[in-house]
Amino acid sequence: MKEFIKKYGVLTLIICFLVGAIGVYAYSEAQKVIPGKSVNGEDIVYSINNEDVSANVLYDEMYETNGIGSIYLAFEKAVLDQAVETTEDMEDIAAYNAQQIISNYQSSYGSDYEQYIVSALKSSGYESIDDLEPYLITQLKAEELVKQYLTDNPDVYAAFEEEYQPRKVSHILVQMADSENPTEEELAKVKEIEDALAAGEDFGTVATEYSDDSSASSAGSLGWMDVNTSFVESFKEAALALNEGEVSDWVVSEYGYHLIKCDESTFDTLSQDSEFVSNVLSSDITIKTKAIWDKAEELGIDFNGNDELKTQLREYMLLEEGDN
């Protein structure tokens, strides 16, 4: 299951917001209150930073979600609320994104748009469309936490980098009917591009002027890629061999001749991108759960003797022996 989830990925916010949690147990599991500490006659499920979360509060928040999945959602939100301050920027971004989501849902579902948004929100432990902005703020907090976790744990990112070889790339394409037998006209265009680059013109500027690809409108940028990206094999192999700032020799594919530039490949540059965290998690979602657990321990998570709950939660988060 872990490999399936790592490959499944995290979709972009507007296209598919509110990705469900990693999995759920049967509803009967949700009815179990694992014995532990009690306060004022209420069972306490867990405590974070000396703040108790009671069974009544937790299960009232479950709505239509079930079992350990719902517990994880509540656990994650409690950690994020204590670990990451809500900023004005977060509120502004959430408000803007909420309007974009509503607009997209209205376009897709017409007057019924609200029920679809609410249904998606309920799958993540929220109740009404008024919770859309709070939900989005929580996601922004998660991004901040993950980014900080990767900054503070360079060995984690180093292992990710070694396995997935993430980078952002651009290219210039000279399209050819038969790339094994280019025409004189096609080869003349190749020479024009080479001369422009040799004269010191910017790669993106040359791509905009010469590339026979829709990416020309964005200076040749193809964005993020890694070992799992579905590029033509010759193209992918050449792109993964480049270091940041390097440009390949001409690469032949079924589409023609490509020049490829590696725009970014280090943590320092990639991490500045607004989609950095979502791109990382699309390759390995467990980085988020490790970051959540690590912060929970830092805040003083206490399961009050509920070892069964702790074990179930760690399994649900796909944490292995040796993970913090």
Beta strands, then each sheet from edge to edge (+ up, - down):
strand 1: 38-39
strand 2: 42-48
strand 3: 51-54
strand 4: 167-175
strand 5: 221-225
strand 6: 251-253
strand 7: 256-264
sheet 1: 1+ 2- 3+
sheet 2: 5+ 4- 7+ 6-
end
